[in-house]
């Protein structure tokens, strides 16, 4: 009797586990779930911003750092160095693409500022947005969906994300917030420990853990490692919006959204056009060109939000003005990238 009860419980457990896996993998496919989660937490912060800051600045800062460590641990767990080295076959395309990922959007932002389309107040947040690396997930998904070389896209996106912890802080101190009274030694002393403890070491331990402890993970574990960072990003966005609403009020935040819609949306369209032209010069074959195009035209929310928190500070009163352009561009490029993917597939 006890054996039958035990078998029945085990069968129910396996059934519930299978249903959970199906729901997690099928209900919100290809980023739809993340958009829904992000929308829900932002709506929650909008309706009840006090809850986001109820723990005080110490708790918010510590929990934000914990989320950043978790995000990069899981990024390291998913890292595939052998796939990254596939892009090294063509050194010219490699370095031209990596330079264009940074230089093209920066040039567009500075051009918009020079002709008066970007205000002085919005220049620094938009420059930070322009300096972010390409996003790995949507870049690879869109390249595959449009008939491009997804392995080539994965290699460039991975390399771009590995370079970002070094290039973005340098851009922060020399381009975004330059100061003649801020020597390089002090800048490096301020940023490198944070980047090492919160980005570099978690990535390394995540890669080591995958290689040594879980070399053959179950599909559910692989799926969780790919999607739990998205929950962490949504929570970081939740804290950022909650703090902004408490400090500045809803009306000022609405004004910020309206002011950023045109430069960010228009900038995405111009970046897509320039990326398509440049990708044709970098790669002649269609698969490589499509992959290069999505590498050039997408910006990473997964690295963007944590880096903003690291560089600006989780409790900075102006954090929202740095985070919001990243969130806004993410929604725009998800929708715009999907439409471009469908167009290129035809």
Secondary structure per residue as TSV (DSSP state, phi and psi in degrees):
chain	resnum	aa	ss	phi	psi
A	1	X	-	360.0	-47.3
A	2	X	H	-63.6	-36.1
A	3	X	H	-64.4	-40.7
A	4	X	H	-65.8	-40.9
A	5	X	H	-63.2	-42.0
A	6	X	H	-63.3	-41.7
A	7	X	H	-65.5	-37.7
A	8	X	H	-65.9	-42.0
A	9	X	H	-63.7	-42.7
A	10	X	H	-63.1	-39.8
A	11	X	H	-65.1	-42.3
A	12	X	H	-63.6	-39.5
A	13	X	H	-61.5	-46.5
A	14	X	H	-63.5	-38.1
A	15	X	H	-65.7	-46.1
A	16	X	H	-64.0	-38.1
A	17	X	H	-63.2	-43.2
A	18	X	H	-64.5	-41.4
A	19	X	H	-63.3	-41.2
A	20	X	H	-60.5	-45.0
A	21	X	H	-60.8	-44.7
A	22	X	H	-63.2	-43.6
A	23	X	H	-63.6	-46.1
A	24	X	H	-63.1	-37.9
A	25	X	H	-87.8	-23.7
A	26	X	H	-109.8	-29.0
A	27	X	T	-69.3	-41.0
A	28	X	T	-121.8	73.3
A	29	X	T	-80.1	153.3
A	30	X	T	51.5	47.5
A	31	X	T	89.7	-10.9
A	32	X	H	-62.1	-39.3
A	33	X	H	-63.1	-39.2
A	34	X	H	-65.2	-42.3
A	35	X	H	-59.9	-41.4
A	36	X	H	-65.2	-45.4
A	37	X	H	-62.7	-44.9
A	38	X	H	-61.9	-43.0
A	39	X	H	-61.8	-40.0
A	40	X	H	-66.9	-46.0
A	41	X	H	-70.0	-33.6
A	42	X	H	-69.5	-37.2
A	43	X	H	-65.7	-38.2
A	44	X	H	-63.0	-45.7
A	45	X	H	-63.1	-36.9
A	46	X	H	-66.0	-41.1
A	47	X	H	-80.0	-31.1
A	48	X	-	-141.2	70.8
A	49	X	H	-67.6	-24.7
A	50	X	H	-61.8	-31.9
A	51	X	H	-63.7	-35.3
A	52	X	H	-64.9	-26.0
A	53	X	T	-114.4	13.4
A	54	X	T	-68.0	-23.8
A	55	X	T	-80.4	-7.6
A	56	X	H	88.0	165.4
A	57	X	H	-64.4	-32.4
A	58	X	H	-65.6	-48.2
A	59	X	H	-63.8	-43.8
A	60	X	H	-60.8	-43.6
A	61	X	H	-65.4	-44.7
A	62	X	H	-66.7	-42.8
A	63	X	H	-68.1	-36.8
A	64	X	H	-62.4	-42.7
A	65	X	H	-64.7	-38.4
A	66	X	H	-61.3	-42.7
A	67	X	H	-64.1	-39.1
A	68	X	H	-63.8	-44.5
A	69	X	H	-60.6	-43.9
A	70	X	H	-62.4	-43.7
A	71	X	H	-59.3	-47.4
A	72	X	H	-79.1	-24.5
A	73	X	H	-62.6	-45.9
A	74	X	H	-71.4	-31.9
A	75	X	H	-62.8	-42.2
A	76	X	H	-66.1	-36.4
A	77	X	H	-61.4	-33.4
A	78	X	T	-91.6	-3.2
A	79	X	-	-67.5	135.6
A	80	X	-	-123.3	90.5
A	81	X	H	-57.9	-35.9
A	82	X	H	-65.6	-32.4
A	83	X	H	-71.6	-32.7
A	84	X	H	-65.4	-35.6
A	85	X	G	-73.1	-7.7
A	86	X	G	-63.8	-27.8
A	87	X	G	-78.7	-9.8
A	88	X	G	-78.4	-5.0
A	89	X	G	-62.1	-32.7
A	90	X	-	-120.5	97.3
A	91	X	H	-63.2	-36.1
A	92	X	H	-62.0	-51.6
A	93	X	H	-63.3	-35.9
A	94	X	H	-59.7	-56.0
A	95	X	H	-76.8	-33.1
A	96	X	H	-63.0	-43.1
A	97	X	H	-64.9	-45.8
A	98	X	H	-64.5	-38.5
A	99	X	H	-68.2	-38.7
A	100	X	H	-68.1	-31.9
A	101	X	H	-57.8	-36.0
A	102	X	H	-92.0	-45.9
A	103	X	H	-74.0	-37.0
A	104	X	H	-63.0	-53.2
A	105	X	H	-66.4	-33.8
A	106	X	H	-62.7	-43.1
A	107	X	H	-63.4	-38.1
A	108	X	H	-66.1	-42.7
A	109	X	H	-64.7	-45.9
A	110	X	H	-65.2	-35.3
A	111	X	H	-66.3	-42.3
A	112	X	H	-63.2	-37.0
A	113	X	H	-68.5	-39.2
A	114	X	H	-64.8	-33.8
A	115	X	T	-95.6	3.7
A	116	X	T	90.0	6.9
A	117	X	S	-81.7	-22.2
A	118	X	S	-116.6	124.4
A	119	X	-	-74.3	162.3
A	120	X	H	-61.0	-35.9
A	121	X	H	-67.2	-36.9
A	122	X	H	-88.3	-8.5
A	123	X	H	-61.1	-50.3
A	124	X	H	-63.9	-48.0
A	125	X	H	-60.2	-37.5
A	126	X	H	-72.0	-32.5
A	127	X	H	-66.3	-40.7
A	128	X	H	-61.5	-42.5
A	129	X	H	-60.1	-42.6
A	130	X	H	-66.0	-28.5
A	131	X	T	-83.8	-4.9
A	132	X	S	-70.5	153.9
A	133	X	-	-74.7	173.1
A	134	X	-	-73.8	152.5
A	135	X	-	-82.7	139.1
A	136	X	H	-77.4	-49.3
A	137	X	H	-64.4	-62.4
A	138	X	H	-68.0	-30.4
A	139	X	H	-60.1	-47.5
A	140	X	H	-70.1	-42.8
A	141	X	H	-63.1	-45.7
A	142	X	H	-67.9	-38.5
A	143	X	H	-62.6	-43.6
A	144	X	H	-65.0	-44.3
A	145	X	H	-65.6	-27.4
A	146	X	T	-91.8	4.6
A	147	X	T	85.2	20.1
A	148	X	-	-91.5	-179.2
A	149	X	-	-86.0	98.1
A	150	X	H	-69.1	-33.0
A	151	X	H	-66.1	-39.4
A	152	X	H	-64.6	-41.7
A	153	X	H	-63.4	-41.0
A	154	X	H	-63.5	-41.5
A	155	X	H	-63.1	-46.2
A	156	X	H	-67.3	-41.2
A	157	X	H	-64.9	-39.7
A	158	X	H	-64.5	-45.8
A	159	X	H	-62.9	-40.7
A	160	X	H	-60.5	-40.9
A	161	X	H	-72.3	-29.5
A	162	X	H	-72.6	-32.9
A	163	X	H	-78.3	-25.3
A	164	X	H	-57.1	-43.5
A	165	X	H	-60.2	-16.9
A	166	X	H	-98.9	-41.2
A	167	X	H	-76.4	-39.5
A	168	X	H	-65.3	-45.3
A	169	X	H	-62.1	-36.3
A	170	X	H	-63.6	-43.1
A	171	X	H	-64.1	-34.8
A	172	X	I	-60.9	-45.3
A	173	X	I	-86.1	-23.1
A	174	X	I	-108.9	-17.1
A	175	X	I	-123.2	-48.1
A	176	X	I	-80.8	-47.2
A	177	X	S	-129.1	62.4
A	178	X	-	-69.7	147.1
A	179	X	-	-151.4	130.1
A	180	X	T	-70.9	-16.1
A	181	X	T	-100.5	17.6
A	182	X	S	-122.9	86.4
A	183	X	-	-65.6	158.2
A	184	X	H	-59.8	-40.0
A	185	X	H	-60.6	-42.5
A	186	X	H	-67.2	-39.4
A	187	X	H	-61.1	-47.5
A	188	X	H	-66.3	-37.5
A	189	X	H	-65.9	-28.5
A	190	X	H	-81.7	-35.8
A	191	X	H	-95.3	-42.9
A	192	X	H	-59.4	-43.6
A	193	X	H	-58.6	-42.0
A	194	X	H	-63.6	-44.9
A	195	X	H	-65.0	-37.4
A	196	X	I	-69.0	-47.4
A	197	X	I	-75.0	-36.3
A	198	X	I	-100.5	-15.7
A	199	X	I	-121.6	-59.7
A	200	X	I	-63.8	-53.4
A	201	X	H	-64.7	-44.4
A	202	X	H	-59.2	-39.8
A	203	X	H	-61.5	-45.5
A	204	X	H	-63.6	-46.8
A	205	X	H	-67.1	-32.9
A	206	X	H	-64.7	-44.4
A	207	X	H	-63.0	-44.0
A	208	X	H	-63.6	-41.4
A	209	X	H	-63.2	-43.4
A	210	X	H	-62.4	-43.8
A	211	X	H	-70.3	-39.1
A	212	X	H	-97.4	-34.8
A	213	X	T	-103.9	-42.0
A	214	X	-	-126.2	64.4
A	215	X	T	-66.7	-27.0
A	216	X	T	-126.6	75.2
A	217	X	-	-71.3	156.1
A	218	X	-	-72.3	156.2
A	219	X	H	-55.6	-38.3
A	220	X	H	-64.7	-40.1
A	221	X	H	-63.9	-41.0
A	222	X	H	-62.3	-41.1
A	223	X	H	-66.6	-42.2
A	224	X	H	-64.1	-40.3
A	225	X	H	-64.0	-29.8
A	226	X	H	-78.9	-28.1
A	227	X	H	-110.2	-21.9
A	228	X	H	-61.5	-36.6
A	229	X	H	-58.5	-30.3
A	230	X	H	-66.8	-36.0
A	231	X	H	-65.0	-41.5
A	232	X	H	-61.8	-40.7
A	233	X	H	-63.9	-42.0
A	234	X	H	-62.0	-38.5
A	235	X	H	-68.8	-38.7
A	236	X	H	-62.2	-41.0
A	237	X	H	-64.2	-37.4
A	238	X	H	-61.8	-47.0
A	239	X	H	-63.3	-40.7
A	240	X	H	-63.1	-47.3
A	241	X	H	-67.5	-40.8
A	242	X	H	-60.5	-44.2
A	243	X	H	-62.6	-42.2
A	244	X	H	-63.8	-41.7
A	245	X	H	-67.1	-38.5
A	246	X	H	-68.0	-40.6
A	247	X	H	-79.0	-37.5
A	248	X	H	-116.1	-18.4
A	249	X	-	87.7	160.7
A	250	X	H	-67.0	-38.4
A	251	X	H	-62.8	-44.1
A	252	X	H	-65.5	-38.0
A	253	X	H	-65.9	-37.5
A	254	X	H	-64.6	-41.4
A	255	X	H	-61.3	-41.3
A	256	X	H	-60.3	-42.7
A	257	X	H	-64.3	-43.2
A	258	X	H	-66.2	-41.7
A	259	X	H	-66.0	-30.6
A	260	X	H	-88.9	-17.0
A	261	X	H	-59.5	-47.5
A	262	X	H	-70.5	-49.3
A	263	X	H	-63.0	-38.0
A	264	X	H	-73.5	-46.1
A	265	X	H	-65.2	-46.2
A	266	X	H	-65.1	-37.0
A	267	X	H	-63.4	-37.9
A	268	X	H	-63.5	-42.0
A	269	X	H	-64.1	-44.5
A	270	X	H	-65.2	-40.4
A	271	X	H	-63.7	-39.1
A	272	X	H	-63.7	-42.6
A	273	X	H	-63.7	-48.9
A	274	X	H	-63.1	-37.2
A	275	X	H	-65.7	-37.8
A	276	X	H	-67.4	-40.1
A	277	X	H	-66.7	-44.5
A	278	X	H	-67.6	-38.7
A	279	X	H	-62.5	-31.7
A	280	X	H	-69.8	-28.8
A	281	X	H	-79.3	-31.4
A	282	X	H	-80.0	-44.6
A	283	X	-	-129.1	131.5
A	284	X	-	-87.8	-32.4
A	285	X	S	-73.8	148.4
A	286	X	H	-64.8	-43.1
A	287	X	H	-60.3	-44.4
A	288	X	H	-68.9	-36.1
A	289	X	H	-67.1	-43.3
A	290	X	H	-63.3	-43.5
A	291	X	H	-62.6	-44.0
A	292	X	H	-63.7	-39.2
A	293	X	H	-58.3	-47.4
A	294	X	H	-71.4	-29.2
A	295	X	H	-65.1	-37.6
A	296	X	H	-78.3	-28.2
A	297	X	H	-101.1	-2.7
A	298	X	-	-112.3	143.8
A	299	X	-	-120.5	145.1
A	300	X	-	-86.3	120.3
A	301	X	H	-77.1	-33.4
A	302	X	H	-61.0	-38.0
A	303	X	H	-93.4	-27.6
A	304	X	H	-62.7	-52.1
A	305	X	H	-63.0	-49.5
A	306	X	H	-60.1	-38.8
A	307	X	H	-68.7	-36.8
A	308	X	H	-60.8	-43.4
A	309	X	H	-63.7	-37.7
A	310	X	H	-70.3	-44.1
A	311	X	H	-78.8	-40.2
A	312	X	H	-86.3	-38.7
A	313	X	-	109.6	131.0
A	314	X	T	-63.5	-24.1
A	315	X	T	-111.1	13.8
A	316	X	-	-66.3	137.2
A	317	X	T	-65.5	-24.9
A	318	X	T	-99.6	15.9
A	319	X	H	-58.0	-38.0
A	320	X	H	-61.5	-39.3
A	321	X	H	-66.5	-20.7
A	322	X	H	-88.8	-34.6
A	323	X	H	-79.2	-38.6
A	324	X	H	-60.7	-41.6
A	325	X	H	-58.6	-34.5
A	326	X	H	-66.3	-45.2
A	327	X	H	-63.3	-44.7
A	328	X	H	-63.6	-45.3
A	329	X	H	-63.7	-35.0
A	330	X	H	-60.7	-45.7
A	331	X	H	-63.6	-42.7
A	332	X	H	-64.7	-44.4
A	333	X	H	-75.3	-25.3
A	334	X	H	-63.3	-48.7
A	335	X	H	-71.3	-49.1
A	336	X	H	-63.0	-41.2
A	337	X	H	-63.6	-39.1
A	338	X	H	-64.6	-41.3
A	339	X	H	-65.7	-41.8
A	340	X	H	-64.0	-40.2
A	341	X	H	-59.1	-45.1
A	342	X	H	-64.9	-37.8
A	343	X	H	-66.1	-42.4
A	344	X	H	-72.4	-24.9
A	345	X	H	-69.4	-25.7
A	346	X	-	-68.2	360.0
